[in-house]
Amino acid sequence: MLWLYILLGIVAAFLIASFIIVTLMFRGALGRKPESGKSSVDTASLMPAFAPFREQIKRDKEWYFAQPRRTLSIRSHDGLTLYADVLEAENAVATVLLMHGYRGTGASDFSMVLPFYHKHHINIVCPDQRACGRSEGKYITLGVKERYDCRKWLDVINREFGSELPIIMDGVSMGASTVLMTTALDMPKNVKGVIADCGFTSPWEVVCSVLKATNSIPVFPFAHFARPISHLLAHFGLKEATTIDAMKTCKVPIFFAHGKKDRFVPYEMSVENHAACVSDKEFFTVDEAEHGMCFLLEQEEYEKRILAFFKKCFNFSESTGKYV
C-alpha cells in the first residue's frame, strides 16, 4: 500500500504545483500591467515584421495626438470607470467605435487607419478597454465582459452625436472578437456594420492555441486549470461567450480581415467566424500578413474595400465624404 500513498502524493503535488503555476501564468497574461498600452501586436516574435512600418506608425500616432481630442467616460456594468478619446470630424457622416486588442490602445492598434477615418469625415471614438490604459480593471477578460462595455459605448455615442448618425464598430485582435460578440446584444438601430480584423473565436480557443504555439506548455492540464482560475480571479468563464454563437444571430454586415501568416490568432478562426455569420459578409485576406498586418501590407486595397463596405452599410458617398 505504501506505493499507492506515494503515487497519490506525487499526483497531489503535481496538481497543486500545476494550479499554482497556472494561477501565476493567468495573472501575468491577463492581469493589469503598469505598461499596458503597447500595441496588441507588439510582441517579440512579430516585431521584425513591423520594422518597415515603424516610422509611418510613429508619424500617424503623432498626428493623432496633435488633434483636438476630448475624453469621455462610462461606468461599466460591474462598476469600473472606463475612458475613451473622441476625435470629432467636420461635417461628420458617421462614427467609428475602435476596440483595440490585447493590452493595446486605439492610438497604437489603429494608428495608420486613424487619418483615413478622419479624412472621410468620420468621428473616431477610441476606448481604453478594461485593465488597459487609463481605464480601471484588474483583469482583461478576452471579450467576455468587454462586449458589455462596447455596448455601453454605443449608447454614449448616440448621446453625443445623435441616434441618426450611422455607427461602425471596428476591432482588431481581441477587439475584433469584442465587437463580434457585441452583435449578439440588443444594439441601437444605427449600428450599420462591423469590421473584424484577426479576431479569435473564443477565449478558450485562443488560450489553447497560444499554449500549443509555445511548444513548451501542454494544453492539458494547464488550459483546463485556467477555467476555474478565470472564474475565481476575474469572474468570467473562458467558455462563457463565443463569436461563433454571436455570428449565428448577427443582423448587420460584417467585414472580416485576417492575414494567412498570423502566428498569434490562427487565420482559421476568422474562416470559422465568416462561415458562421448569417448576415451580409465579406472576407479580405492577405497571404503574407502576420497578426494585425493586413492594413499595413495592403493599405490601398484595404481602404478601397472599407469604402465599398461603407457604401453598402449606409450609402456612403466616397466622392463627397457624405452620408446620402
Contacts in CASP RR format, 6 or more apart in sequence:
PFRMAT RR
TARGET T0000
AUTHOR 0000-0000-0000
METHOD contacts of the structure
MODEL  1
MLWLYILLGIVAAFLIASFIIVTLMFRGALGRKPESGKSSVDTASLMPAF
APFREQIKRDKEWYFAQPRRTLSIRSHDGLTLYADVLEAENAVATVLLMH
GYRGTGASDFSMVLPFYHKHHINIVCPDQRACGRSEGKYITLGVKERYDC
RKWLDVINREFGSELPIIMDGVSMGASTVLMTTALDMPKNVKGVIADCGF
TSPWEVVCSVLKATNSIPVFPFAHFARPISHLLAHFGLKEATTIDAMKTC
KVPIFFAHGKKDRFVPYEMSVENHAACVSDKEFFTVDEAEHGMCFLLEQE
EYEKRILAFFKKCFNFSESTGKYV
15 221 0 8 1.000
18 221 0 8 1.000
18 222 0 8 1.000
18 225 0 8 1.000
19 225 0 8 1.000
19 229 0 8 1.000
21 222 0 8 1.000
22 222 0 8 1.000
22 225 0 8 1.000
22 226 0 8 1.000
22 229 0 8 1.000
23 229 0 8 1.000
23 233 0 8 1.000
25 222 0 8 1.000
25 226 0 8 1.000
26 226 0 8 1.000
26 229 0 8 1.000
26 230 0 8 1.000
26 233 0 8 1.000
26 234 0 8 1.000
27 233 0 8 1.000
30 131 0 8 1.000
30 139 0 8 1.000
30 140 0 8 1.000
30 141 0 8 1.000
30 142 0 8 1.000
30 230 0 8 1.000
30 234 0 8 1.000
31 131 0 8 1.000
31 138 0 8 1.000
31 139 0 8 1.000
31 140 0 8 1.000
31 234 0 8 1.000
32 131 0 8 1.000
32 132 0 8 1.000
32 137 0 8 1.000
32 138 0 8 1.000
32 139 0 8 1.000
32 140 0 8 1.000
33 103 0 8 1.000
36 103 0 8 1.000
36 104 0 8 1.000
36 131 0 8 1.000
36 132 0 8 1.000
36 133 0 8 1.000
37 103 0 8 1.000
37 104 0 8 1.000
37 105 0 8 1.000
37 108 0 8 1.000
37 128 0 8 1.000
37 132 0 8 1.000
37 133 0 8 1.000
38 103 0 8 1.000
38 104 0 8 1.000
38 105 0 8 1.000
38 108 0 8 1.000
39 104 0 8 1.000
39 105 0 8 1.000
39 108 0 8 1.000
39 109 0 8 1.000
40 100 0 8 1.000
40 101 0 8 1.000
40 102 0 8 1.000
40 103 0 8 1.000
40 104 0 8 1.000
40 108 0 8 1.000
40 109 0 8 1.000
40 172 0 8 1.000
40 173 0 8 1.000
40 174 0 8 1.000
41 50 0 8 1.000
41 109 0 8 1.000
41 173 0 8 1.000
41 264 0 8 1.000
41 290 0 8 1.000
41 291 0 8 1.000
41 292 0 8 1.000
41 293 0 8 1.000
42 50 0 8 1.000
42 108 0 8 1.000
43 264 0 8 1.000
43 291 0 8 1.000
45 263 0 8 1.000
46 263 0 8 1.000
46 264 0 8 1.000
46 290 0 8 1.000
46 291 0 8 1.000
49 290 0 8 1.000
49 293 0 8 1.000
50 57 0 8 1.000
50 293 0 8 1.000
50 296 0 8 1.000
53 112 0 8 1.000
53 296 0 8 1.000
56 112 0 8 1.000
57 111 0 8 1.000
57 112 0 8 1.000
60 111 0 8 1.000
60 112 0 8 1.000
60 114 0 8 1.000
60 115 0 8 1.000
61 107 0 8 1.000
61 108 0 8 1.000
61 111 0 8 1.000
63 114 0 8 1.000
63 115 0 8 1.000
64 87 0 8 1.000
64 107 0 8 1.000
64 111 0 8 1.000
64 114 0 8 1.000
64 115 0 8 1.000
65 107 0 8 1.000
67 87 0 8 1.000
67 118 0 8 1.000
68 87 0 8 1.000
69 85 0 8 1.000
69 86 0 8 1.000
69 87 0 8 1.000
70 85 0 8 1.000
70 86 0 8 1.000
70 88 0 8 1.000
71 83 0 8 1.000
71 84 0 8 1.000
71 85 0 8 1.000
71 86 0 8 1.000
72 83 0 8 1.000
72 84 0 8 1.000
72 86 0 8 1.000
72 125 0 8 1.000
72 156 0 8 1.000
72 160 0 8 1.000
73 81 0 8 1.000
73 82 0 8 1.000
73 83 0 8 1.000
73 84 0 8 1.000
74 81 0 8 1.000
74 82 0 8 1.000
74 84 0 8 1.000
74 149 0 8 1.000
74 152 0 8 1.000
74 153 0 8 1.000
74 156 0 8 1.000
75 81 0 8 1.000
75 82 0 8 1.000
76 82 0 8 1.000
76 130 0 8 1.000
76 145 0 8 1.000
76 148 0 8 1.000
76 149 0 8 1.000
76 152 0 8 1.000
77 145 0 8 1.000
77 148 0 8 1.000
77 149 0 8 1.000
77 152 0 8 1.000
78 145 0 8 1.000
78 235 0 8 1.000
80 130 0 8 1.000
80 135 0 8 1.000
80 136 0 8 1.000
80 137 0 8 1.000
81 135 0 8 1.000
81 136 0 8 1.000
82 127 0 8 1.000
82 128 0 8 1.000
82 129 0 8 1.000
82 130 0 8 1.000
82 135 0 8 1.000
82 136 0 8 1.000
82 149 0 8 1.000
83 127 0 8 1.000
83 128 0 8 1.000
83 133 0 8 1.000
83 134 0 8 1.000
83 135 0 8 1.000
84 125 0 8 1.000
84 126 0 8 1.000
84 127 0 8 1.000
84 128 0 8 1.000
84 153 0 8 1.000
84 156 0 8 1.000
85 106 0 8 1.000
85 107 0 8 1.000
85 124 0 8 1.000
85 125 0 8 1.000
85 126 0 8 1.000
86 123 0 8 1.000
86 124 0 8 1.000
86 125 0 8 1.000
86 126 0 8 1.000
86 160 0 8 1.000
87 114 0 8 1.000
87 118 0 8 1.000
87 123 0 8 1.000
87 124 0 8 1.000
87 126 0 8 1.000
88 123 0 8 1.000
89 117 0 8 1.000
89 118 0 8 1.000
89 120 0 8 1.000
89 121 0 8 1.000
89 122 0 8 1.000
89 123 0 8 1.000
89 124 0 8 1.000
90 121 0 8 1.000
91 121 0 8 1.000
91 322 0 8 1.000
92 121 0 8 1.000
92 122 0 8 1.000
92 123 0 8 1.000
92 161 0 8 1.000
92 165 0 8 1.000
93 120 0 8 1.000
93 121 0 8 1.000
93 122 0 8 1.000
93 165 0 8 1.000
93 166 0 8 1.000
93 316 0 8 1.000
93 321 0 8 1.000
93 322 0 8 1.000
93 323 0 8 1.000
94 121 0 8 1.000
94 122 0 8 1.000
94 123 0 8 1.000
94 165 0 8 1.000
94 166 0 8 1.000
94 167 0 8 1.000
94 168 0 8 1.000
94 192 0 8 1.000
94 310 0 8 1.000
94 314 0 8 1.000
94 316 0 8 1.000
94 323 0 8 1.000
95 122 0 8 1.000
95 123 0 8 1.000
95 124 0 8 1.000
95 125 0 8 1.000
95 157 0 8 1.000
95 161 0 8 1.000
95 165 0 8 1.000
95 166 0 8 1.000
95 167 0 8 1.000
95 168 0 8 1.000
96 117 0 8 1.000
96 122 0 8 1.000
96 123 0 8 1.000
96 124 0 8 1.000
96 125 0 8 1.000
96 167 0 8 1.000
96 168 0 8 1.000
96 169 0 8 1.000
96 170 0 8 1.000
97 125 0 8 1.000
97 127 0 8 1.000
97 150 0 8 1.000
97 153 0 8 1.000
97 154 0 8 1.000
97 157 0 8 1.000
97 167 0 8 1.000
97 168 0 8 1.000
97 169 0 8 1.000
97 170 0 8 1.000
97 179 0 8 1.000
98 106 0 8 1.000
98 109 0 8 1.000
98 110 0 8 1.000
98 124 0 8 1.000
98 125 0 8 1.000
98 126 0 8 1.000
98 127 0 8 1.000
98 170 0 8 1.000
98 171 0 8 1.000
99 127 0 8 1.000
99 129 0 8 1.000
99 146 0 8 1.000
99 150 0 8 1.000
99 169 0 8 1.000
99 170 0 8 1.000
99 171 0 8 1.000
99 172 0 8 1.000
99 175 0 8 1.000
99 176 0 8 1.000
99 178 0 8 1.000
99 179 0 8 1.000
100 106 0 8 1.000
100 108 0 8 1.000
100 109 0 8 1.000
100 110 0 8 1.000
100 126 0 8 1.000
100 127 0 8 1.000
100 128 0 8 1.000
100 129 0 8 1.000
100 132 0 8 1.000
100 171 0 8 1.000
100 172 0 8 1.000
100 173 0 8 1.000
100 174 0 8 1.000
100 175 0 8 1.000
101 109 0 8 1.000
101 129 0 8 1.000
101 171 0 8 1.000
101 172 0 8 1.000
101 173 0 8 1.000
101 174 0 8 1.000
101 175 0 8 1.000
101 176 0 8 1.000
102 140 0 8 1.000
102 142 0 8 1.000
102 173 0 8 1.000
102 174 0 8 1.000
103 132 0 8 1.000
103 140 0 8 1.000
104 129 0 8 1.000
104 132 0 8 1.000
104 133 0 8 1.000
105 126 0 8 1.000
105 128 0 8 1.000
105 132 0 8 1.000
105 133 0 8 1.000
106 126 0 8 1.000
106 127 0 8 1.000
106 128 0 8 1.000
107 114 0 8 1.000
107 126 0 8 1.000
109 172 0 8 1.000
109 173 0 8 1.000
110 126 0 8 1.000
110 170 0 8 1.000
110 172 0 8 1.000
112 295 0 8 1.000
112 296 0 8 1.000
112 299 0 8 1.000
113 170 0 8 1.000
113 295 0 8 1.000
114 124 0 8 1.000
116 303 0 8 1.000
116 306 0 8 1.000
117 124 0 8 1.000
118 124 0 8 1.000
120 307 0 8 1.000
120 310 0 8 1.000
120 316 0 8 1.000
120 318 0 8 1.000
120 321 0 8 1.000
121 321 0 8 1.000
121 322 0 8 1.000
122 168 0 8 1.000
123 157 0 8 1.000
123 161 0 8 1.000
123 165 0 8 1.000
125 153 0 8 1.000
125 156 0 8 1.000
125 157 0 8 1.000
127 135 0 8 1.000
127 149 0 8 1.000
127 150 0 8 1.000
127 153 0 8 1.000
128 134 0 8 1.000
128 135 0 8 1.000
129 135 0 8 1.000
129 140 0 8 1.000
129 146 0 8 1.000
129 149 0 8 1.000
129 174 0 8 1.000
129 175 0 8 1.000
129 178 0 8 1.000
130 136 0 8 1.000
130 137 0 8 1.000
130 139 0 8 1.000
130 140 0 8 1.000
130 141 0 8 1.000
130 145 0 8 1.000
130 146 0 8 1.000
130 149 0 8 1.000
131 137 0 8 1.000
131 138 0 8 1.000
131 139 0 8 1.000
131 140 0 8 1.000
132 140 0 8 1.000
138 234 0 8 1.000
139 233 0 8 1.000
139 234 0 8 1.000
140 146 0 8 1.000
140 174 0 8 1.000
141 203 0 8 1.000
141 230 0 8 1.000
141 234 0 8 1.000
141 236 0 8 1.000
142 174 0 8 1.000
142 177 0 8 1.000
142 200 0 8 1.000
142 203 0 8 1.000
142 206 0 8 1.000
142 207 0 8 1.000
142 238 0 8 1.000
143 174 0 8 1.000
143 175 0 8 1.000
143 177 0 8 1.000
143 178 0 8 1.000
143 181 0 8 1.000
143 203 0 8 1.000
143 241 0 8 1.000
144 181 0 8 1.000
144 203 0 8 1.000
144 236 0 8 1.000
144 237 0 8 1.000
144 240 0 8 1.000
144 241 0 8 1.000
145 236 0 8 1.000
146 174 0 8 1.000
146 175 0 8 1.000
146 178 0 8 1.000
146 181 0 8 1.000
147 178 0 8 1.000
147 181 0 8 1.000
147 182 0 8 1.000
147 184 0 8 1.000
147 185 0 8 1.000
147 241 0 8 1.000
148 185 0 8 1.000
150 169 0 8 1.000
150 178 0 8 1.000
150 179 0 8 1.000
150 182 0 8 1.000
151 182 0 8 1.000
151 185 0 8 1.000
151 187 0 8 1.000
154 167 0 8 1.000
154 169 0 8 1.000
154 182 0 8 1.000
154 187 0 8 1.000
154 188 0 8 1.000
154 191 0 8 1.000
155 188 0 8 1.000
157 167 0 8 1.000
158 167 0 8 1.000
158 188 0 8 1.000
158 190 0 8 1.000
163 188 0 8 1.000
163 189 0 8 1.000
163 190 0 8 1.000
164 190 0 8 1.000
165 190 0 8 1.000
165 323 0 8 1.000
166 190 0 8 1.000
166 192 0 8 1.000
166 313 0 8 1.000
166 314 0 8 1.000
166 323 0 8 1.000
167 188 0 8 1.000
167 190 0 8 1.000
167 191 0 8 1.000
167 192 0 8 1.000
167 193 0 8 1.000
168 191 0 8 1.000
168 192 0 8 1.000
168 193 0 8 1.000
168 194 0 8 1.000
168 195 0 8 1.000
168 310 0 8 1.000
168 313 0 8 1.000
169 179 0 8 1.000
169 182 0 8 1.000
169 191 0 8 1.000
169 193 0 8 1.000
169 194 0 8 1.000
169 195 0 8 1.000
170 179 0 8 1.000
170 194 0 8 1.000
170 195 0 8 1.000
170 197 0 8 1.000
171 178 0 8 1.000
171 179 0 8 1.000
171 195 0 8 1.000
171 196 0 8 1.000
171 197 0 8 1.000
171 199 0 8 1.000
172 197 0 8 1.000
172 198 0 8 1.000
172 199 0 8 1.000
172 292 0 8 1.000
173 197 0 8 1.000
173 198 0 8 1.000
173 199 0 8 1.000
173 200 0 8 1.000
173 264 0 8 1.000
173 265 0 8 1.000
173 291 0 8 1.000
173 292 0 8 1.000
174 199 0 8 1.000
174 200 0 8 1.000
175 199 0 8 1.000
176 195 0 8 1.000
176 196 0 8 1.000
176 197 0 8 1.000
176 198 0 8 1.000
176 199 0 8 1.000
176 200 0 8 1.000
177 196 0 8 1.000
177 199 0 8 1.000
177 200 0 8 1.000
177 201 0 8 1.000
177 202 0 8 1.000
177 206 0 8 1.000
177 243 0 8 1.000
179 194 0 8 1.000
179 195 0 8 1.000
179 196 0 8 1.000
180 194 0 8 1.000
180 196 0 8 1.000
180 199 0 8 1.000
180 243 0 8 1.000
180 246 0 8 1.000
180 247 0 8 1.000
180 250 0 8 1.000
180 254 0 8 1.000
180 273 0 8 1.000
181 241 0 8 1.000
181 242 0 8 1.000
181 243 0 8 1.000
181 246 0 8 1.000
182 246 0 8 1.000
183 194 0 8 1.000
183 246 0 8 1.000
183 247 0 8 1.000
183 249 0 8 1.000
183 250 0 8 1.000
183 251 0 8 1.000
183 252 0 8 1.000
183 254 0 8 1.000
184 241 0 8 1.000
184 245 0 8 1.000
184 246 0 8 1.000
184 249 0 8 1.000
184 250 0 8 1.000
187 252 0 8 1.000
191 252 0 8 1.000
192 252 0 8 1.000
192 253 0 8 1.000
192 313 0 8 1.000
192 314 0 8 1.000
193 252 0 8 1.000
193 253 0 8 1.000
193 254 0 8 1.000
193 255 0 8 1.000
193 309 0 8 1.000
193 313 0 8 1.000
194 252 0 8 1.000
194 253 0 8 1.000
194 254 0 8 1.000
194 255 0 8 1.000
195 254 0 8 1.000
195 255 0 8 1.000
195 257 0 8 1.000
195 306 0 8 1.000
195 309 0 8 1.000
196 254 0 8 1.000
196 255 0 8 1.000
196 256 0 8 1.000
196 257 0 8 1.000
196 270 0 8 1.000
196 273 0 8 1.000
197 256 0 8 1.000
197 257 0 8 1.000
197 258 0 8 1.000
197 292 0 8 1.000
197 294 0 8 1.000
197 295 0 8 1.000
198 257 0 8 1.000
198 258 0 8 1.000
198 259 0 8 1.000
198 262 0 8 1.000
198 264 0 8 1.000
198 265 0 8 1.000
198 270 0 8 1.000
198 291 0 8 1.000
198 292 0 8 1.000
198 294 0 8 1.000
199 243 0 8 1.000
199 258 0 8 1.000
199 265 0 8 1.000
199 269 0 8 1.000
199 270 0 8 1.000
199 273 0 8 1.000
200 206 0 8 1.000
200 209 0 8 1.000
200 243 0 8 1.000
200 265 0 8 1.000
200 269 0 8 1.000
201 242 0 8 1.000
201 243 0 8 1.000
201 244 0 8 1.000
201 269 0 8 1.000
201 272 0 8 1.000
201 273 0 8 1.000
202 238 0 8 1.000
202 239 0 8 1.000
202 241 0 8 1.000
202 242 0 8 1.000
202 243 0 8 1.000
202 244 0 8 1.000
203 230 0 8 1.000
203 236 0 8 1.000
203 237 0 8 1.000
203 238 0 8 1.000
203 239 0 8 1.000
203 240 0 8 1.000
203 241 0 8 1.000
204 223 0 8 1.000
204 227 0 8 1.000
204 238 0 8 1.000
204 239 0 8 1.000
205 242 0 8 1.000
205 269 0 8 1.000
206 265 0 8 1.000
206 269 0 8 1.000
207 223 0 8 1.000
207 226 0 8 1.000
207 238 0 8 1.000
208 219 0 8 1.000
208 223 0 8 1.000
209 265 0 8 1.000
209 266 0 8 1.000
209 269 0 8 1.000
210 264 0 8 1.000
211 217 0 8 1.000
211 218 0 8 1.000
211 219 0 8 1.000
211 222 0 8 1.000
211 223 0 8 1.000
212 219 0 8 1.000
213 263 0 8 1.000
213 264 0 8 1.000
226 238 0 8 1.000
227 237 0 8 1.000
227 238 0 8 1.000
227 239 0 8 1.000
230 236 0 8 1.000
230 237 0 8 1.000
230 238 0 8 1.000
231 237 0 8 1.000
243 273 0 8 1.000
243 276 0 8 1.000
244 272 0 8 1.000
244 273 0 8 1.000
244 276 0 8 1.000
247 254 0 8 1.000
247 273 0 8 1.000
247 276 0 8 1.000
247 277 0 8 1.000
247 278 0 8 1.000
248 276 0 8 1.000
248 278 0 8 1.000
249 278 0 8 1.000
250 277 0 8 1.000
250 278 0 8 1.000
250 279 0 8 1.000
251 279 0 8 1.000
252 279 0 8 1.000
252 313 0 8 1.000
253 279 0 8 1.000
253 280 0 8 1.000
253 281 0 8 1.000
253 282 0 8 1.000
253 309 0 8 1.000
253 312 0 8 1.000
253 313 0 8 1.000
254 274 0 8 1.000
254 277 0 8 1.000
254 279 0 8 1.000
254 280 0 8 1.000
254 281 0 8 1.000
254 282 0 8 1.000
255 281 0 8 1.000
255 282 0 8 1.000
255 284 0 8 1.000
255 305 0 8 1.000
255 306 0 8 1.000
255 309 0 8 1.000
256 270 0 8 1.000
256 273 0 8 1.000
256 274 0 8 1.000
256 277 0 8 1.000
256 281 0 8 1.000
256 282 0 8 1.000
256 283 0 8 1.000
256 284 0 8 1.000
257 270 0 8 1.000
257 283 0 8 1.000
257 284 0 8 1.000
257 285 0 8 1.000
257 286 0 8 1.000
257 294 0 8 1.000
257 295 0 8 1.000
257 302 0 8 1.000
258 265 0 8 1.000
258 267 0 8 1.000
258 269 0 8 1.000
258 270 0 8 1.000
258 271 0 8 1.000
258 283 0 8 1.000
258 285 0 8 1.000
258 289 0 8 1.000
258 294 0 8 1.000
259 267 0 8 1.000
259 285 0 8 1.000
259 286 0 8 1.000
259 287 0 8 1.000
259 288 0 8 1.000
259 289 0 8 1.000
259 290 0 8 1.000
259 291 0 8 1.000
259 292 0 8 1.000
259 293 0 8 1.000
259 294 0 8 1.000
260 267 0 8 1.000
260 285 0 8 1.000
260 286 0 8 1.000
260 287 0 8 1.000
260 288 0 8 1.000
260 289 0 8 1.000
261 267 0 8 1.000
261 287 0 8 1.000
261 288 0 8 1.000
261 289 0 8 1.000
261 290 0 8 1.000
262 289 0 8 1.000
262 290 0 8 1.000
262 291 0 8 1.000
262 292 0 8 1.000
263 290 0 8 1.000
263 291 0 8 1.000
264 290 0 8 1.000
264 291 0 8 1.000
265 291 0 8 1.000
267 285 0 8 1.000
270 283 0 8 1.000
271 283 0 8 1.000
274 281 0 8 1.000
274 283 0 8 1.000
280 312 0 8 1.000
282 305 0 8 1.000
282 309 0 8 1.000
284 294 0 8 1.000
284 301 0 8 1.000
284 302 0 8 1.000
284 305 0 8 1.000
285 294 0 8 1.000
286 293 0 8 1.000
286 294 0 8 1.000
286 297 0 8 1.000
286 298 0 8 1.000
288 297 0 8 1.000
289 296 0 8 1.000
289 297 0 8 1.000
289 298 0 8 1.000
294 302 0 8 1.000
295 302 0 8 1.000
307 316 0 8 1.000
307 318 0 8 1.000
310 316 0 8 1.000
310 318 0 8 1.000
311 317 0 8 1.000
311 318 0 8 1.000
314 323 0 8 1.000
315 323 0 8 1.000
315 324 0 8 1.000
316 322 0 8 1.000
316 323 0 8 1.000
316 324 0 8 1.000
317 323 0 8 1.000
317 324 0 8 1.000
END
